Amino acid sequence: MKKILTLLTLLPLLANAQVANDGFNFGSLTGVLVGIGVVLLIFLVLRQLVLWYWKIDKIVAYQEQNIIALQSVYNTQKEILKQAKEQTELLRKIRDKIEVKTD
């Protein structure tokens, strides 16, 4: 796969490899820019094909759903822990009052 992508990358450069001896030539610059554009377009199409084939977009969507669900569970546990601490503190106050009365 890397060899194919390397070849596709070098193809436009090889096609426009003729360099004029009379200095800067806008034709070669245009060819290079078109070649870079074609390579970029091929890269984006192949990237989408790979993402589709390996179902990476669906995997990412499922992971985002899992993150939301886990955040909800975490927030619920945090709230339960807060309530448990409040109840523990209340029970300690009640215990202290009972101990004071029995003494």
N, C-alpha and C positions, 0 to 999 in steps of 0.2 A: 504494500500500500504506500509506504514511504517513497519507494522508487518511482511509482506512478505519479505521485504528487510532485516529486522533484522534477521529473520529466515535464509534467504539465507547467511547472513554474518556469523552466528554462526554455520551453518552446517559443514563447514570444520573443525572448531575448535572442535566441538563435536565428529567428526569422528576420530580425532587424539588426543583425550583427554587422552589416555593412556600414562602415564609418567613412564619412566624406573627409577628404584631406584638406578641404578649403575652410576649415574652422567649424563653428557651431552651425548645425543644420536643424531647422524646426521640424522637418519631416521625420527625423529619427526620434525627436522628443515626442512627437505625436504617436509614433509607433510604439514607443516604450510605454506611454501612458495608456494607450489602448490595450497593450499586452498586459499591463498591471491590472487594468479593469477586468479583462477577460479572466485572468487568473483568480482575482478576487471573487468574481461571479461564480466560477467553477468551485472555489473553496466553499462559498456559502451554500451552494446547491448540494455539494457532497456532505457538508456538515449537517444540513437538514435531513438528508437521506440517512446518515448514521444515527442521528437522534431519533428518527422515526423507526428505524429498524430495531434498535436496542430498547425502544420504548422509554427513553430517558426522560422525555417530557412528562409522561405519566408517572414515572417514579418520583420525579421532583414534586408533582402535584400531590401524590400520596404522602410524601414526607412533610409537605407544608400542612396537610390535614392532620398528620400525627403530631406535629409541633403544636398546633392549635389545641388538640385534644389533651396533650400532656400539660400544656400551660393551664388548661382548665382544671385538670386533676391537681396540679401543684397549688393553684390558688385555693381550691377547695380544702386541701390538706392544711394549707397555711391558716385558713379561717378556722378549721377545726382545732388546730393547735392553739390558736389564740383563745378560743372559747374554753379549751381545757385548762389553760393557764389561769384564766379568770375564775373558773370554777374551783381550781386548786387553791387560789388565793382566798376565795370566799370560804372554803372549807377550813382553811387555816385560821381565819378570823373567828369562825364559829367555834372551833376547837379551843382557841385561846380564851374566848369568853366563858366556855364551859369549865375550863381549868381554873379560871379566876374565881368562878362562883363556888366550885367545890373546895377550894382552899380555905 
